[in-house]
Amino acid sequence: MNTNLIELNEYSEVKVCCPVCKIEKVLKFPKSVINQAKQLTTISLPKGLVCDHHFQAFVDKNFVVRGYQKVDFEFAYDMLKKDNPKIFKNLEKENDFYSDLILEGNYLEYSPKKKESSMEKKTKSKTMTLKEIYEEFWEFIDDNNEEFKEFIDKDVRRQ
């Protein structure tokens, strides 16, 4: 098995301490991220992960924290939304943004859920009636089709 694939699933525990309020927490970090760095790896710890502060930890190759840095300014979700309305216009709530993020090892991708077409909604929501099927596919139905005969006879598009 490829060692890179094994590394993606391996984690090391690192004890971090907020430089502002001194709350400590043990977190699991992917070994692949730490092992790719030449010296130190900078890890951003957002508000709510350890405490109410956003800070950075500098972790060495032995998974030892060598220092911290508090973050002086953090872009708030509302500020990003205001400055980039096209990106955020389809989000119904803040958590939708984060649920569309794919994070595997040190790979990050934003992948919003695909919108369903009107046809997909129709077929998922209920079984289509014969008339609905005819209206949706009338141009593909043969003029001699017995099952749709009553619709074919009344359809002005076919005359």
N, C-alpha and C positions, 0 to 999 in steps of 0.2 A: 504494500500500500504506500502511496505517496506520502512522504513525511510532512509536506505542506498541508495536506488534508487532515492528517492526524493533529497537527499543531492548531488548526482552526477550532478543534473541539477540546483542546487542552487549556486549562486555566490555572492561574496561580493566585493565591489569596494575598492581598496587600492591605495592610492596616493604614488607613488614612486618617488625618486629623485636621479639622477645619482650622485655618490660621486665624480666624476671627473669634469664634466662640469655643474652640478647643474640643468640640464633640468628635469622638472617634467612631470609626466604623470599618469593618473588614469587608472588602469588596473583591470580587473575582475579576481578574483581567485576563484577556486572551494572551497566551504565551507568544503567539505569532506576532502580535503588535510590538511587544517588548523586544523580541529577538531580532526584528528587522531594523531597529534603531542602532546607530553607530555608538552612541554614548548613552544619553538620557532620553527617555520618552516623556513628552509632555502630555498629561492627561487632564482634560477639562471635566470638572465635576459640577454639573448644573445644580441649581437650587432644587432642594427636595430630595436629592439622592443621599446626602449625608446629613444636611441640616438646611437652614434657610438661606445659606450663602452659596454663591457661585465662586469656585476657586479652582486653581490648577495645582497638580502634584507632579513633581519631577521624579520619575522612577528609573533606577539603573538596571543593568542587565541581570542583577541578582534579585530583582523584585523588591528592592529596598528604596523607600522614599528618601530622596536626598534634599528635598526642599519643597516649599509651597509658595504660591503667589496668589494674593487675593485679586479678584477681578474688579476693576474700578468702574467699568461701564459694560452693560449687557443690553443688547437690542431686545426690546420687549416684543412679544408677538403682535401687539396692537400697532406698534410703530412699523413693523415690517408689513403688516396688512395695509396700513394707510399708504405706504410708499410703493407697494406692489399689488394694487387691487386685482389685477388680472390673475395673478397666481392664486390668490386667496378667495376669489369671488364664489367659488363653488363649495367652499368648506362650510359646513353647517355649524360646527363648533371647533374649538381649539384642538381637541384630541384627535379630530380627523386628520389633521396635518401629521401628527406623530404616528398615527396608525398606518399611514401610507409610506413610512420610511422603512427601508430594508437595511438591516445592519447585520453583517456576517463577518466576523473577524475584524479586519480593518477596512472592509468594503462598505460604503454607504451609498444608497440610491433612493431617490424620491420617485415613487411609482404610484400615482393616484389610480384609484379604482376606475376601471372602464365603465362608461355610462352604457346602459342598455338601450338598444334601439327600440322604437315603438313596436316593431314586430316581436322582439324578444319579450317585451312587457305583456303584449297580448297573449302570447303563447304560455307564458308563465302564470299569468293571473287567472286564466280560465281556458276551457276548451272552446275553440271557435265553432260558431254555428256554420251551417252550410252556406248561408247567405254571406257571412263574413269571409269565408274561404273564397267564395265566388268573387266578391268585391276586391279582395286582395290579389287574386290570381286570374282574373277574367280573361286577360289577353293570352294566357297559356292554355286555357280550356278549349278543347275542340268544339266546334259548332254542333256536332252530333252527339255530344255527351248526354246520356239519358239522365244521369244523376242531377245535372244542373239545368235540365231542359226548361223548367219554368222560369229561371233567371235569364237564360239565353234569349227566350222568346220576348221578354219584356225589356231587354237591355237596348237602349237607343244607340249605344256605342257600336253595336254589331250590325246596324242597318245601313 
